[in-house]
């Protein structure tokens, strides 16, 4: 199985591409590594919360 291509935007309209599985990219991102360009890594010392955003105005979403 080939590696996934991850395209990420830095927030300054600059895109970066990495040929790694998404799970590895996410691990690096959560660990504070530079995954969206040089100097982009910021470590937020948890806890990490995943949230399901509402799909409709009536849907409350979940955490």
RAURMO-V122629 format. One line per field, one symbol per residue. ss: DSSP state (H for helix, E for strand, L for the rest). burial: b if it has 16 or more other C-alpha atoms within 10 Angstrom, else e. A space follows every 50 residues. Layout:
ss: ???
burial: ???
//
This chain:
ss: LLLLEEEEELLLLLEEEEELLHHHHHHHHHLLLLLLLLLLLLLLLLLLLL LELLLLLLLLLEL
burial: eeeeeeeeeeeeeeeeeeeeeeeebeeebbeebebbeeeebeeeeeeeee eeeeeeeeeeeee
//
